[in-house]
Amino acid sequence: MSLLLSQNLVQASAAADRWMRRLPVSAMTVQSDLSEVCNFFRSPCCHLGSLLALSGAKANPIAKDEPVTNVLFIGQKPETVDFSDPALPPGLDAAKINAGIATAIEAVQARGWQVDLCLISPDDIGILQIGGQLRSRPYDCVLIGAGLRVPPKRMILFERVINAVHATAPGAAIAFNTRPEDSAEAVARQLAPATIIEVESPNLNFQATMRDV
């Protein structure tokens, strides 16, 4: 069996080689080549890699998808912000918010992470938008902008955002920035490997998870 397979392999290789080199062949040779190749591929031990190796051709390696870190950046739509709120920095406007968002996204992308932007309105539609976005793909980290977290008037909205993220993507880490420039650092804190520590005492035994900062 092995001798016959080797003979078939060599014959099929020679036939394939003639085809790949495009040498002048007669009609009879073409018919013979086709027969040899077909007989080889009918063999139960046929291996395309062996055929290509003997014929001098090289198979392209199978590209494996590299893991991608997905980050979702949630913020409030600039046109829905109440700029009369005294808790906001003086002179803040929609243009500055948009510029800050662009800075944050650029900083996160510079780390090699994929970033999606989810700008919401401060209402039920905005909360539903978060759920829909989180269901569109698995996210490793959700970055929530300081504009949703810091102003006291947005506390209820901020709570709803946190609950929506927790309910829809419980496996995603949650990060908070303080300004656009530290967005990448905020995400990096949450993506850092976790360290498990064990604490033992006569009345207490538990494990705690700490992230390197």
N, C-alpha and C positions, 0 to 999 in steps of 0.2 A: 504493500500500500504506500509506504513512504517513498520507495523508489519511483513508483508510478506518479505520485504527487510531485516529486522533484522534477521528473521529466516534463510533466504538464506545466509546471511552474516556469521552467526554463523556456519551453516552447511558447507559452503565453507571453513571457517577458520579451522574447525576441520579436514576437508579433507586435506587441505594444511599442517596442523600441522603434520598429520600422515605421509605425504610424506616427509616433511623436517626432521622429527625425524627418518625416515626410520624404523618404527616399522614393525614387521612381519604382513602382511595382506594377506587375501585370495584373490583369483581372483575375487570373487563376490564383495568384499570390494573395490578393485581397480576400478572395473567398476562403482560402486556407487560413489566413490570419484570423478572420472572423470566427471560423470554426474553432481554432485553438483557444482564442480568448474566451469564447462562450463555454467551451468544455472546462476550462480552468475555473471559471466562476461558478460552475455547477458543483465543483468539488466541495464536500462538507468541511474541508480544512482550509478553504480559500482564505487568504489574508492579504488584503489590499496593500498593506505596508510592505510585505515581502515583494509583491509584484513591482511596486514603485521603486524599491531599493535596487532590485536587480536590473530594472530598466534605466536606472540613472536619474529618475525623477525624484523630486522631494515633495513630501506632503506638507502642507501648511499646518503649523501647530494650532490646536484648538485654543482660541482666546478665552480665558476665564475672566468673568466679570469681577472686577475688584470691588470690595465692599465700599459703599458710599455712605457717608454720614449725612443724614438729612436733618436740617434745622428749620423750624418754623418760627418766624418773627411776627408776633402779634402786636399791633398798635391801633390807635384810634385814627379814623379818617380825619385829616387836618381840617376839612371843611365843616366838621361837626364839633370842633373844639370851641368852648366858650372862652375866648381870650380875655374877657373881662374878669375872669377868676383871679383874685389877688394872689393865689398860691402859685400861679404861673410866673415864670421870669418876665420882667418888663421887656416890652418890645418883641415878644414872641409872636410869630405869625405863621400862616400855612407854609409859606416859602421856606422858612427856617426849619420847620418840622420836616418837610420833604427832603431838605438838604441833610438833616440829621439822619433820616432813614437811609438815605443813599450812603452816607458814611458808615453806618452800622452794617449794612449789607456788604459793603466792600471789605470791611474789616473781617467779617466772618468768612467770606469767600476766599480771602487771602490765606486762610488756614487750610484751604482745600476742601471745605465743607459745602454741600449743596444747600442753598437757602431759598425758602419760599416766603413770600410776604403776604400777610393777611391783615388788611386794614379794615376795621369794623366800625359800624355805627353804634352809639351807646343805647341800644335797645334790643328787643327780642330777636330781630333780624340779624344783628351782629353776633349774638350768641349762637344762633343756628348756623351762621357762616363758619364759625370756629369748628363746630362739630363736623360740618361737611368737608372742610379742608383737612381735618385730622383723619377722616376716613378715606381720604384720597390716596394716602400712602403712609407707610410706617415712618414715624419721626423719632429720632434719637434724643432730641432736645427741643423744647419749646421756650423761646426767649420772649419775655413779656416786657414791653417798653416801659420806661419810667413814667411816661405820660399817663399810663393807665393805673399806675401803682401809687405814685406820690401824692397827687392832689387829693385832699380829704373829701371833696365833693364826688370823687369817683370811686369811693370805697365800695359801694354796693356793686357797681359795674365790675370792679376788680375782683370781688368775691365771685361773681357769676362767671367771669373769665376763668378763674382758677378751677371752679367746679366743673366747667365745661371741658377743660383740658383733662382733668383727673378722670372724669366719667368716660370720655371718648378715647383717651390714649393713656391709660394708667401706667404703661411701661415707659413712657417718655419722661426724661428729666426736665425740670422746670428751672429756668435761669432768669435772673433779674439784672438789668443794667442800671446804672445811675446816670449815664449820659451816652450818646452814640459812640463815643470813642472807646468806651470800655466794654462794648458788646461782645467782642471776640473773647475777652478774658472771662466774661460771665459765662459764656457757653463752655469754654475750656474747663472751668471749675467743675462743671457738672459732667463733662465727658471724661474727666480724669479717672483712672482706675480706683475703685473703692477698696479700702482696707478694712478688714473685719477684725475687730478686737473683742476679746472675751474678758469679762469682769466677773470675778468670783468673790463671794463673801458668805459668811454663815447664813445670812438672811436674803441674799440677792445673787442671782445667777442669770446673766443675760448677755446677748451679743449686741454690739453696736456697729454701725457702718459709718466710716469716716471717709471723706474724699480729700485727697491731697490738694492743697491750695498754694 
